[in-house]
């Protein structure tokens, strides 16, 4: 009996010691490299474009002329190929039903007005019905929800997790829920429209003023000027609602998000909050404490509506969400909704679009976001380096600034909002993305995002209608030529891809698969660049180097961004790393993990080390300590 008591006491003390740092916010604790925790890779695919093999590509073309991809195009073979690329999560962009010009009235869906729709296919961020999915994507629009549920099941069968968009900041002007669950009313259905603002109104209004279509300039016309019975410069909305980007004008500008209306979260027109705020110290508490905090609070109606929407999709098997323009919605709402999501699924993957660095920590710690875009720091800096006018000297400072939240800052080089790497407006060559991709994917423990076609060098050159080339259109029906060659009449084998495209995809496949299996990449990080810029001859501001390590894996990663000049120098390894790695004097072999052909040695003498490096233009090595 006494042995049991002492055993229990010893266990309690051991657990207490193991948790001694738990008083710190979870974001400030070092991330242990374990078998359970590995890097994640999100593959963003624009669902409407994925399986479209039609190559007509007529500007402003109809769905009949230019074709459209379907849920069913994601076959077992297609999904396995995506997984084999080194992907853990697939983000199906454009799934919730949004406004579109294509006529689905025979299925009970009201027609949408071209005067408040961008493009012919419509923006996926002007959601029209949150409890159903885009009819474009179904073989049988009447059974579109069931077809998406089947896709969720196939995706899970392939070993991938499913993400979709939720856009809490705004909805389509013509929002209309046809399949709402019992007790759910549409946004705005119960609003008092005689008031500009009421805490439980879903929208903001301009009483006594009717909405007016924007004044079109610079030759723009809806549908490219094509005749359409609803394209008459009028849209019936009275009183006018505030526009999604915050414009209060009854006639928004054509550059505003005029196709959407802003959601009211209990923030009055003067910026005052009509809801409880989180008490001091709640940034240190977990999602369970946040959930408990909100349980007995009265919250604005819009909060409840979006929480119910998120939980509906979690119940359907969706594994997480990408939240559009999260910074335009109060952080308290995110605490309320994300904690409810995590109670339902603790492993839910929650990714948010936040572009103001001073808000990052609030949206992570108070808002309980798992991940934020690392755009305005890492992405923008790497883009300038790829374009030839930026320096790698700026990257170590970014990592230092974000070191307490680095595991939350998702990295990308492309997504639907950004220019394609291969476009002339960005880098003009997909090969310039190779060193950048190595850095982006390995410099932190956060997930990596790859946009479909990035791995093939898609340049986004098509004139689809709304918007301009360099970004693959999200507004119109279009084919994506580089991707269509890989799809190869839905064989999904790259049978029509060029040699350059196959080689680039092979590079991505090697890199991404390494990242999701590496323990070092969720372990420690040490900048080598700054030390070598100060101490190494011929080491330039077009090269970047750093070390990553865990208990069982040690890496030296080095990339040359220069498109013309090779890099040859003796990379110096500081005493701090030699000591951390417990290295004695001698030589240690290093082998590149991307292709396995480059080998060199780490020579340790005294308290420091050095590695002879010979990099080709745009070449990278992930050197593993043997």
WOWOMO-V799313 format. One record per backbone hydrogen bond with DSSP energy under -0.5 kcal/mol. NH is the residue of the N-H (numbers start at 1). CO is the residue of the C=O. Records with the same first field share a line. If there is no record, write none. Layout:
# WOWOMO-V799313
NH = CO  CO
This chain:
# WOWOMO-V799313
5 = 1
6 = 2
7 = 3
8 = 4
9 = 5
10 = 6
11 = 7
12 = 8
13 = 9
14 = 10
15 = 11
16 = 12
17 = 13
18 = 14
19 = 15
20 = 17
22 = 19
24 = 21
28 = 25
29 = 25  26
32 = 30
34 = 32
38 = 36
39 = 515
42 = 448
43 = 41  89
44 = 42  450
45 = 43  91
47 = 45  93
49 = 46
50 = 46
51 = 47
52 = 49
53 = 51
60 = 464
61 = 58
66 = 62
67 = 63
69 = 48
71 = 137
73 = 70
74 = 71
75 = 73
79 = 75
80 = 76
81 = 77
82 = 78
83 = 79
84 = 80
85 = 81  82
86 = 83
87 = 82  83
88 = 41
89 = 41
90 = 161
91 = 43  89
92 = 90  163
93 = 45  91
95 = 92
97 = 129  132
99 = 126
101 = 120
102 = 120
104 = 102
107 = 104
108 = 105
109 = 104
110 = 108
112 = 100
116 = 113
117 = 114
119 = 117
121 = 475
122 = 475
126 = 123
128 = 97
129 = 97
132 = 129
134 = 95
137 = 134
138 = 135
141 = 139
143 = 140
144 = 141
147 = 143
148 = 144
149 = 145
150 = 146
151 = 147
152 = 148
153 = 149
154 = 150
155 = 151
156 = 152
157 = 153
158 = 154
159 = 156
160 = 155
161 = 88
163 = 90
164 = 320
166 = 322
168 = 166
170 = 167
171 = 261
172 = 127
173 = 259
175 = 172
176 = 128
178 = 176
184 = 181
185 = 183
189 = 186
191 = 188
193 = 191
195 = 192
201 = 198
204 = 262
205 = 196
206 = 240
209 = 206
211 = 237
212 = 250
216 = 214
220 = 217
224 = 221
225 = 222
226 = 223
231 = 228
232 = 230
237 = 235
239 = 209
240 = 206  209
242 = 204
243 = 247
244 = 257  260
246 = 243
252 = 250
256 = 253
258 = 256
260 = 257
261 = 171
262 = 242
263 = 169
264 = 202
265 = 263
268 = 266  272
271 = 268
274 = 266
282 = 279
284 = 281
285 = 282
290 = 286
291 = 287
292 = 288
293 = 289
294 = 290
295 = 291
296 = 292
297 = 294
299 = 297
303 = 300
304 = 300
305 = 301
306 = 302
307 = 303
308 = 304
309 = 305
310 = 306
311 = 307
312 = 308
313 = 309
314 = 310
315 = 311
316 = 312
317 = 313  314
318 = 313
319 = 162
320 = 162
321 = 349
322 = 164
323 = 321  351
324 = 166  322
326 = 323  353
327 = 353
328 = 325
329 = 326
333 = 330
334 = 330
335 = 331
336 = 332
337 = 333
338 = 334
339 = 335
340 = 336
341 = 337
342 = 338
343 = 339
344 = 340
345 = 341
348 = 345
349 = 319
350 = 348
351 = 321  349
352 = 371
353 = 323
354 = 352
357 = 355
359 = 356
360 = 356  357
363 = 359
364 = 360
365 = 361
366 = 361  362
367 = 362
368 = 364
369 = 363
370 = 350
371 = 350
372 = 408
373 = 352
374 = 410
375 = 373
379 = 374
380 = 375
381 = 377
382 = 378
383 = 379
384 = 380
385 = 381
386 = 382
387 = 383
388 = 385
389 = 384
390 = 384
392 = 541
394 = 391
395 = 392
396 = 392
398 = 394  395
399 = 395
400 = 396
401 = 397
402 = 398
403 = 400
405 = 402
406 = 402
408 = 405
409 = 406
410 = 372  408
411 = 447
413 = 449
418 = 415
420 = 470
422 = 458
423 = 420
426 = 423
427 = 421  423
428 = 421  423
429 = 421
432 = 429
433 = 430
434 = 431
436 = 432
437 = 433
438 = 434
439 = 435
440 = 436
441 = 437
442 = 438  439
443 = 439
448 = 40
449 = 411
450 = 42
452 = 44
454 = 451
456 = 453
457 = 453  454
458 = 453
464 = 462
470 = 460
471 = 468
477 = 61
481 = 479
484 = 480
485 = 481
486 = 482
487 = 483
488 = 484
491 = 487  488
492 = 487
493 = 486
494 = 486
496 = 485
497 = 494
502 = 498
503 = 499
504 = 500
505 = 501
506 = 502
507 = 503
508 = 504
509 = 505
510 = 506
511 = 507
512 = 508
513 = 509
514 = 510
515 = 511
516 = 512
517 = 513  514
518 = 514  515
522 = 519
523 = 520
524 = 549
526 = 547
528 = 545
529 = 545
532 = 528
533 = 529
534 = 530
535 = 531
536 = 532
539 = 536
540 = 538
543 = 540
544 = 559
546 = 557
547 = 526
548 = 555
549 = 524
550 = 553
555 = 548
556 = 623
557 = 546
558 = 621
559 = 544
560 = 619
561 = 542  559
567 = 615
569 = 613
571 = 569  611
573 = 609
574 = 572
577 = 574
578 = 574
579 = 575
580 = 576
581 = 577
582 = 579
583 = 578
586 = 604
588 = 602
590 = 600
591 = 624
592 = 598
593 = 622
596 = 592
600 = 590
602 = 588
603 = 601  610
604 = 586  602
605 = 603  608
608 = 605
609 = 573
610 = 603
611 = 571
612 = 601
613 = 569  611
615 = 567
618 = 562
619 = 616
621 = 558
623 = 556  621
624 = 591  622
625 = 554
626 = 589
